[in-house]
Amino acid sequence: MIKNYLEQLRIQRWDDHRYYHHSRINQSLHFVSALSFLSPMSGCLSIPWSPRWWAGWSR
């Protein structure tokens, strides 16, 4: 009985893993999420290299 339960649990975990990682919708949503995280970060990382930063924000 317990052995059967553990086997069913193993199969369910594998199916969940496979459907999650091989789903085009999930991969697309993950890609959009990553882009939405990286776009503000790229702006923050570029501030120290902008000319206004070196000029002391003066005009």
N, C-alpha and C positions, 0 to 999 in steps of 0.2 A: 504494500500500500504506500509506504513512504518512498520507496524506490520509484514507483510509478509517478508519484507527485513530483519528485525531484527531476525526473525525466521530462515531464510536461513543463515544469518551470524552466528548464534549460532550453527547451524548444521555443517557449514563449519569449525568453530573453533574446535568443538569436533572431527570431522573427522581428521583434521590436528594433533591435540593432540594425538589421538589414533594411527594414522599411524606413527607418529614420535617416540613415546615411545614404540611401540610394534613391531618395525621393527628390525629383526635380524641383517640386514646389519648395521643399525644405531647403534645398541647396540655394535656390534663388532668393528666398527670404534671408538666409544666412549671409549671402553675398551683399544684399541691400543693407543689412544691418552693419556689416563690416565697413561698407563705404560710408555710411552715415556716421560711424565712429571715427574713421580715418580723415574725413574731410575737415572737421574742425581742428583735429590734431595737426594736420599739415599747415593750416593757417597759423596756429600757435607756434609751431616750430620755425616758421619763416620770419617771425617778428624780429628776432635778434639780428637777422641778416639784412633787414631792410635799411635803406639809407636814413630814414627818419630816426631809427633807433640810435644809430651812430651819431647823428646830429643833435641828440638830446631832445628830440621832439620839437625842436624850434622850426619856425617857418623862415 
